[in-house]
Amino acid sequence: MILEVAILNIKEGLSNDFEANFQKAKSIISSMKGYISHELKKCIEEENKYILLVNWETLEDHEIGFRKSEEYKEWKKLLHHFYEPFPTVEHYK
């Protein structure tokens, strides 16, 4: 199992909109091959900061299966305009 970790800094004043869009986007990621589970947690100390943790069966399920899919284009459309700066994604085993 691989853990994907992304720190998400959301543009000021858009956290509620981000959370609403994430509710739609989570059905996309959860339908992907190799997806196991995810958690989105809001930071206590910083108002517009979140951590996204996604468990995948393999690194390839995330990097190739998800990121190169048509579904990822919809994910991007729903979420990527909220990020500032764009997050760094790391993987852990």
Rosetta silent file (secondary structure, phi, psi, omega in degrees, C-alpha in Angstrom):
SEQUENCE: MILEVAILNIKEGLSNDFEANFQKAKSIISSMKGYISHELKKCIEEENKYILLVNWETLEDHEIGFRKSEEYKEWKKLLHHFYEPFPTVEHYK
SCORE:     score description
SCORE:     0.000 S_00000001
   1 L     0.000  142.669  179.481    0.000    0.000    0.000 S_00000001
   2 E  -118.168  136.467  175.840    1.154    3.534   -0.826 S_00000001
   3 E  -104.764  119.576  172.965    0.118    6.685    1.041 S_00000001
   4 E   -89.642  131.713 -179.224   -0.211    9.850   -1.043 S_00000001
   5 E  -126.471  126.044  177.495    0.216   13.025    1.034 S_00000001
   6 E  -135.353  126.827  172.499   -0.647   16.514   -0.207 S_00000001
   7 E   -90.682  122.113 -175.119   -0.694   19.739    1.799 S_00000001
   8 E  -110.281  114.198  173.900   -3.365   21.946    0.238 S_00000001
   9 E   -99.042  118.979 -174.387   -3.223   25.709    0.710 S_00000001
  10 E   -98.757  140.446  178.124   -6.523   27.194   -0.419 S_00000001
  11 L   -55.971  139.547 -176.064   -6.923   30.749   -1.672 S_00000001
  12 L   -53.516  134.133  176.401   -8.231   33.002    1.079 S_00000001
  13 L    83.911    1.041 -176.065  -11.995   33.061    1.432 S_00000001
  14 L  -113.121   10.026 -177.215  -12.576   29.969   -0.717 S_00000001
  15 H   -60.290  -42.365 -179.766  -12.433   27.177    1.877 S_00000001
  16 H   -64.292  -41.352  177.805  -16.197   26.604    1.917 S_00000001
  17 H   -65.969  -40.171  177.209  -16.334   26.415   -1.878 S_00000001
  18 H   -60.075  -48.001 -178.966  -13.343   24.063   -1.888 S_00000001
  19 H   -61.759  -39.297  177.760  -15.015   21.758    0.645 S_00000001
  20 H   -63.910  -44.020  178.887  -18.232   21.725   -1.405 S_00000001
  21 H   -68.265  -34.082  178.050  -16.339   20.847   -4.572 S_00000001
  22 H   -63.962  -33.956  177.056  -14.335   18.200   -2.750 S_00000001
  23 H   -58.904  -36.562  176.194  -17.609   16.502   -1.817 S_00000001
  24 H   -74.504  -43.342 -173.901  -18.237   16.090   -5.566 S_00000001
  25 H   -68.756  -27.473 -176.107  -14.618   15.197   -6.403 S_00000001
  26 H   -65.206  -26.257  176.767  -14.294   12.445   -3.815 S_00000001
  27 H   -70.549  -26.305  177.110  -16.632   10.218   -5.813 S_00000001
  28 H   -68.781  -54.266 -175.908  -14.213   10.501   -8.742 S_00000001
  29 H   -65.641  -37.705 -177.243  -11.131    9.400   -6.840 S_00000001
  30 H   -70.019  -14.389  178.756  -12.936    6.682   -4.908 S_00000001
  31 L   -89.844   -4.895 -173.112  -14.040    5.055   -8.183 S_00000001
  32 L   -81.543  147.010  176.216  -10.475    4.643   -9.486 S_00000001
  33 L   -59.081  133.929  177.630   -8.636    1.329   -9.774 S_00000001
  34 L    88.278  -10.785  177.543   -6.261    0.862   -6.854 S_00000001
  35 E   -67.765  135.840  176.125   -7.986    3.410   -4.603 S_00000001
  36 E  -111.571  -53.986 -177.873   -8.281    2.182   -1.009 S_00000001
  37 E  -166.991  168.652  174.946   -9.344    5.170    1.119 S_00000001
  38 E  -150.311  160.972  172.273   -8.819    8.863    1.729 S_00000001
  39 E  -140.742  135.854  171.156   -9.030   11.514    4.418 S_00000001
  40 E  -116.339  120.497 -177.724   -9.234   15.274    4.033 S_00000001
  41 E  -120.310  136.320  177.949   -8.378   17.124    7.249 S_00000001
  42 E   -90.191  133.866  179.689   -8.629   20.871    7.910 S_00000001
  43 L   -67.216  139.771  177.552   -5.720   22.471    9.740 S_00000001
  44 L   -78.629  -41.122 -174.203   -6.515   23.875   13.182 S_00000001
  45 L   -80.489  -30.488 -177.341   -3.764   26.517   13.174 S_00000001
  46 L  -121.742  118.663 -170.164   -4.123   27.803    9.606 S_00000001
  47 L   -57.545  -38.917 -173.156   -7.617   28.589    8.350 S_00000001
  48 L  -105.898   30.457 -175.551   -7.105   27.851    4.646 S_00000001
  49 E  -122.885  138.695 -179.990   -4.893   24.760    4.937 S_00000001
  50 E  -135.389  161.718  167.813   -5.791   21.076    4.534 S_00000001
  51 E  -123.032  133.852  176.225   -4.014   17.755    4.291 S_00000001
  52 E  -111.539  124.290  178.563   -5.192   15.118    1.852 S_00000001
  53 E  -118.097  122.731  179.622   -4.198   11.522    2.566 S_00000001
  54 E  -128.358  127.396  175.290   -5.015    8.883   -0.040 S_00000001
  55 E   -94.642  127.344  178.866   -4.188    5.194    0.234 S_00000001
  56 E  -120.733  153.536  175.388   -3.492    3.449   -3.075 S_00000001
  57 L   -65.768  -44.060 -179.919   -2.658   -0.162   -3.790 S_00000001
  58 L  -139.256  161.248  175.261    0.398    0.888   -5.872 S_00000001
  59 H   -61.015  -38.858 -179.500    2.230    4.054   -6.864 S_00000001
  60 H   -63.433  -33.930  177.358    1.265    3.362  -10.485 S_00000001
  61 H   -58.763  -36.644  178.093   -2.440    3.345   -9.560 S_00000001
  62 H   -82.131  -56.285 -171.374   -2.054    6.987   -8.545 S_00000001
  63 H   -68.136  -35.026 -177.889    0.618    8.307  -10.912 S_00000001
  64 H  -107.035  -57.421 -176.175   -0.546    6.548  -14.076 S_00000001
  65 H   -57.779  -45.220 -179.224   -4.012    5.091  -13.501 S_00000001
  66 H   -86.445  -54.896 -172.203   -5.493    8.210  -11.907 S_00000001
  67 L   -66.687  -20.523  179.122   -3.381   11.105  -13.145 S_00000001
  68 L  -104.287   13.083 -176.762   -3.495   10.027  -16.789 S_00000001
  69 L   -93.622  162.537  173.084   -7.233    9.258  -16.774 S_00000001
  70 H   -65.038  -34.730  179.859  -10.192   11.170  -18.158 S_00000001
  71 H   -61.996  -33.957  179.223  -11.578   11.258  -14.612 S_00000001
  72 H   -63.021  -33.257  177.878   -8.523   13.227  -13.476 S_00000001
  73 H   -61.121  -39.255  177.484   -9.457   16.010  -15.892 S_00000001
  74 H   -69.329  -41.533  175.749  -12.760   16.404  -14.039 S_00000001
  75 H   -55.010  -49.065  179.447  -10.936   16.276  -10.660 S_00000001
  76 H   -59.263  -44.509 -178.012   -8.645   19.078  -11.842 S_00000001
  77 H   -62.716  -36.268 -179.803  -11.574   21.160  -13.053 S_00000001
  78 H   -75.254  -33.944 -166.722  -13.305   20.851   -9.676 S_00000001
  79 H  -120.652  -33.767 -167.047  -10.300   21.490   -7.405 S_00000001
  80 H   -65.010  -25.106 -179.673   -7.097   22.828   -8.917 S_00000001
  81 H   -73.489   -8.298  178.428   -8.202   26.470   -9.177 S_00000001
  82 H   -85.047  -20.070 -170.178   -8.465   26.642   -5.367 S_00000001
  83 E   -82.820  136.074  173.322   -4.763   25.943   -4.695 S_00000001
  84 L  -155.990  105.478    0.399   -2.201   28.643   -3.996 S_00000001
  85 L   -79.532  175.140  177.354    0.532   27.599   -4.378 S_00000001
  86 L   -65.470  135.755 -173.420   -0.006   24.328   -6.233 S_00000001
  87 L   -71.944  151.286  168.704    0.648   21.481   -3.770 S_00000001
  88 L   -90.066  133.185  178.760    3.595   19.138   -3.738 S_00000001
  89 E  -108.695  131.147  178.209    2.452   15.527   -3.606 S_00000001
  90 E  -124.594  158.226 -178.782    4.599   12.919   -1.897 S_00000001
  91 E  -123.433  141.059 -178.821    4.235    9.158   -1.500 S_00000001
  92 E  -130.920  150.472  176.287    5.054    6.991    1.516 S_00000001
  93 L  -121.606    0.000    0.000    5.124    3.253    2.078 S_00000001
